[in-house]
Amino acid sequence: MCIFCKIVSHEISSHIIYEDDAVMAILDISQVTKGHTLVLSKKHYDDYMDCPVETLGKIMNVSQIVTQRINDRLHPRGFNLLSNLGAVAGQSVDHVHFHIIPRYDENDELTIAFHPSNKTEQMEATAKILKEK
């Protein structure tokens, strides 16, 4: 049984900030920023790609509720909402979950950066592949 399944079944204690029949939100043990929260399905699915659309909708709904709660009570200046798929992307627990990461300061040492690309030819070829049905 995975660690998140053990948390869902209350075998392992956690700081639960939201729970319903399908979804649980807990404070991430790493707390990369104050209020860093994980929103996870109570039923085990390995990742985002494995999870039914209906369940993903519930996860997103709870993510919005929790993000609003964090915003109202902790007053960050922004948020990152993300899900890591696969070890190369940083997934360390094979159980679908989303991180809500409140951002308080541009210099918080948490780096998630996107940069413009000059790879026009590559982008055109990639777009052609991805548009094919």
Secondary structure, DSSP 8 states (H G I E B T S, - for coil): --HHHHHHTTSS---EEEE-SSEEEEE-TT-SSTT-EEEEESS--SSGGGS-HHHHHHHHHHHHHHHHHHHHHH--SEEEEE---SGGGT--SSS-EEEEEEE--TTSS----------HHHHHHHHHHHH--
